[in-house]
Amino acid sequence: MPELPEVETIVRDLRARIVGERVGAVWTSGKPLRMARPIDVAGLRRLVLGRRVEGVRRVGKYVLIDVGPDRAAGAPGHRPGVLVHLGMSGRLQLEAGGAPRAPHTHVVFSLGDGRELRFRDPRRFGWIAAGDPVDGCPELAGMGPDPLEGLTAPTLAAAMTGVRAPIKAFLLDQTRIAGLGNIYACETLFRARLHPGVATGRLARRASTLLVAIRDALLLGIANRGTTLRDYVDASGAGGRNAEALLVYGRAGQPCRVCAAPIRRRVDAGRSTFYCGACQPRRGSTGAAGLNPVGATARRRT
């Protein structure tokens, strides 16, 4: 599933390429998406047809496309728009209007310059909805702070205090921190020298170190234009480069880039967890400190 770096890459690409364009038509396949929910096609058309794209931004793992408000109804700060979640296999690509539409294309926004913004999703776990305002979409309710902008070490420490759930489960909880997924949670914990199974509350005093590790992992992913393991591509259809820079994820049995011990794999709540037993000992994870052991190394590798 695309995570924060992948979504941020798409957002930046689209922001540079579609802001100012007017939406001329909306086409859908007629098939339902996430949880077999039908798309509100009429609502989508009513909201975006004839309006200009005024912005493209990210909230957690969601893409938000702002369109111009109705002059009669619009109020300062009121931003209607389209909310997009890529699910597990979703792709949001900008293509020439005359190009053949790939199989599993489910939503198409035709732009004034002849290009089309196409949403393709073979597994149909993604979602597209209209919101007026788009920030009021129920999917965004209860989202935690953004780790790159809204999260501080004191806020993180307070959120961690008293939590019995394992630290990896805490990182994946979108009501705690918005945008982290399995790949970057594993990378974060390795950078912070924290064992994935340790209770979150026991690590509250390590919040500053953890926040640095979160940001280092995410910013590296953004710099490398995302991690492509199978489905993810950017808005132009190109894969990301971050898979080569991953320190533990997907590297079970391979030597740790820091200590050469074999990377281990375990399953937590049905999700694969990759970690180094030497760099991330369960006992050592409750210790006092530990600088990010690989931040500078990882940056040099890219």
N, C-alpha and C positions, 0 to 999 in steps of 0.2 A: 504494500500500500504506500503510495507517495506520502512523504512526511513533509515537515516544514521546509527543508531546503529545496525539495522538488517543486512544491507549490510556489515558493518564493521565486524560483527561477522562471516558472511559467508566468507569474504575475508581472515580473519585471519585463519579460519579453513582450507581453500583451500591452502593458502600459505604454511602451515605446512605439507600438505599432497600430493600436486601434483607437486610442483616445482622440476624440474629435470626429470620428466616423459616425454616420447616422445608420441606425438599424432599419433596413428596408423590408425584411421579411423574416418570418420564423417558420421553420419546417421541423416536424417531428416524425419519427417512425411509427408512432402510435402505440409502441410497446411500453409497459411499465418499467420502472427502474428499481431502486432499492426497496426491498421487502414487498415487491410486486405492487408498489404504489404508482398509480398513473400520474403523469405530469399534467399540471393544470395549464393546458395549452392556451385556452382562452385568456386566462389571467396573465400568462406570459406575454401574449401578443398585445393585450390591452396596455400593459405596462411599458413595453419597449418599442413598439412599432412607431417609426417616425422620430424617435428621440436620439439624441447624440450620446455617445459614450463619453462620460466626464471623468472617469477614473477607473483604475483596476487596482485592487488591494487584497491583502490576505488577513484572515482571522483564523488563527490555528492552522488547520489543514484545509480551510475553505477559501475558494476564490470568490471575491465579491466584485461584480462589475456594476459600477454606478452609472445611471443614465440621467439625463436632464429631467428635472421635476416638471409636473404640470404647472404652468404659470399660475393657474387659478388656485391650485391646492398647495403648491410648494411653500414651505416655511424655511427660514434660515436653519441650516444644518440638516434639513430633511433630505435624505438621499435614497430615492427608489433605485432598484436595481435587480440584478440576477445573482443568485447564490449557486455556486457549483462545488460539489464534492466529487473527487475522482474515484472514490471507492478503492477497489483493489486493482482494477485494470483499465480505469478510465483515462482517456487522452483528450486534451483540449488543444486543438491545433488550428492554426490560421492557414488556409489554403486558397488557391485560385478558384473562383466560382465555377469555372469550366472543367476543373479536374474531376475525374470520377470519384464518387463517394465510396470509401472503403466499407466493407461489410461491418455490421454492428454500429453504424453511425445512427445515433438516436435523436440528436437535436442539432439544428443548423441555424445560425444567425447570418443572414445575408447583409453585407455592409454596402454602403453607398459607393465605394470605389470598385465594386465587383468581386471583392474577396469574401470568403465565408469563414466564420468561426464555427468549427465542427466539434461536437462532443461524441466520442466513440467509446463504447464500453462493452466488450464481449460478455463479461460476467454480469453486467447490469446491477452492480452493487453501488454504483455512484448515484448522484442525485443532482437535479437542477430545479430551482424554484424561484418564483418572483417574490419580491418583498417590497413593501411600501410603508415604511422604509426598509431597506434590505437588512439593516442591522437589527431589525425587529423579528427576523425569521426565527421560529422556535428552535431551529437546529443550533443556534448560537447561544441560547439561554444557558447560563451556568458555566460558560467556558472559563477556564482559569486564565491567569495572566500570560502574556506573550513572553517567552524566555529571552528574547532579544531586546525587548523594549519596556515591558511593564513589570518585570520580575526583579526584585531586589533580594539581596542576601538575608536581611532581617525578615522580609515577607516569607521567603522560602523556609527559613528556620522555624518561623511560627507555624507554618503549614505542616511541617514535618513533626513537630513536637507532639508526642503522645500517640502517633500513628503506629499501629502494630503490623500493618501490611508490609511485605518485603519492599525494599527500596525500588526494585525494578517495577513492581506493580504500581507504586506511587508515581513513578515517572511516566507511566503509560496512561494514567488517569487524566483525561482531558479537563476535568473540573479542577484539577490541581495545577497543571501546566498545560497550556494549549500548544499542540503542534508536534510534540515528541511521539515517536513510534518505536517499533521494535529495534530497527537498525541503530538509530541514534541513541536510544537508551543503553544498548550494549556498549556502544562506543564511549558514551559519557561515563559509565561506571568504570570502564577500564582506565580512562584518563584520570579519574578521581581515586583510583586504587580502592574501590569499594566492591565488596562481594555482593552479587545481585540478590542473595537470599536474606541478608541482614535486615532486621526490623527497622523501618524508617525512623521511628522515634529515637533510636539509639544513635542516629547519625546527625541529629539536628545541629550539633556543634560543628559539623563539617559542611554546613550549608554554603559558606563562601567558596570553599574548594569545589563543591559540587556545581555551583552556578558557573564558575569559570570553565569547568569541564563541559557543561552543557553548551555554553556559548562557543567554545573552541570546536566542538564536534559539529555544531550546526553551521558555523561560519565557514569551516572547511568544506562542508557539503555544498554550501551555496557557491563558494569560490570555484568548485569543480563542477558546477551546474547539475548537481544532484547525483543520486546513486541509481544506476540502471542495472538491475539484476535480471529482469525479464520484460516487464511491461512499460516502465516509465520512459517517456520521451518529452522533450520540451515543446514549446509552441510551434516550432518549425519541424518537429519530427525527429530531432537528433537526440541520441542518448547522452546521459551524463557521464562524467569521468571519475566520480568519487569511489566507485567500486575498487579501484586499484589502490586507493588510499585508506581503505578500511583496516583498522588495527586488529579487531577480533571477529567482527560479524562475518559469518560464512567461512571462517578459517579453522574449523575444528581439525585437530591433528597437526596443523602447521605450527612452526615455531613462533613463539611470541617475538614481536619486533624489539622488545626491551630486554628480556632475559633468556630467550630461546627455549623456554619450557613449552610443551605442546598446549595449544589452545584447546579448551574443553567446551563441550556442548551439553546442556541440560534442557529439560522441558519444564517450563513454568506456565501453568494455566493454559496449556496447549500451544504455547509459543516457544520457539527455540531461543535459548539464551547462550551466548558465547562469552567466555571469560578466560582469564589466565589464573590458574590456581596459585601460582607463585606471586604474581603482582597484586592479586586480589584475594588474599586469604580471608576466610570468614572471621577469624579472630582479629587479624590486623585491621579489618574494616571498622572496628569500633575504637581505634586508636585516636591520637590527638590531631594528626595533621597529615601531611603528604601533599607535596606540590604536584601539579599536573605533570606526570612523568614523561609524557610523550608529545605535549603540545608543540614545542619547538621542533622536535624531530619530524612530526607529521607535516608541519608547514614546509620544512625543507624538502620533504619527499615530493611535494607538488610544485 
